[in-house]
Amino acid sequence: MHKPTIPKSLQAIQFVLFIIFLLCGEFLQAREYSGKVIKVTDGDSIK
């Protein structure tokens, strides 16, 4: 069985880029979330 496949190196590069993209997305979301939490706690402490 011989089917046309993406070269392994290209597949690996796509996989790595996908992982980096996911990590960057998680990091940005976490930073945004922590920023909101900090704002909320600051607002509570001022009252």
C-alpha positions in Angstrom: 0.0 0.0 0.0 1.6 3.2 -1.2 -0.4 6.4 -0.6 0.9 9.9 -1.1 1.8 11.4 2.2 3.2 14.7 3.4 7.0 14.5 3.9 7.8 13.7 7.6 9.9 16.8 8.0 7.1 19.1 6.8 4.7 17.2 9.0 7.0 17.7 12.0 7.3 21.4 11.3 3.5 21.8 11.0 3.1 19.9 14.3 5.7 22.1 16.1 4.1 25.3 14.8 0.7 24.0 15.9 2.0 23.3 19.4 3.6 26.8 19.6 0.4 28.4 18.4 -1.6 26.6 21.1 0.9 27.5 23.8 0.9 31.2 22.7 -2.9 31.2 22.8 -3.0 29.6 26.2 -0.4 32.1 27.5 -2.2 35.2 26.1 -5.5 33.9 27.6 -3.9 33.3 30.9 -2.3 36.7 31.0 -5.6 38.4 30.0 -7.4 36.3 32.7 -4.9 37.1 35.4 -5.1 40.8 34.4 -8.9 40.7 34.9 -8.5 39.0 38.3 -6.0 41.5 39.5 -8.3 44.4 38.4 -11.2 42.7 40.3 -9.2 42.2 43.5 -7.8 45.7 43.4 -11.4 47.0 43.0 -12.5 45.0 46.0 -9.6 46.1 48.2 -10.3 49.8 47.5 -13.9 49.5 48.8 
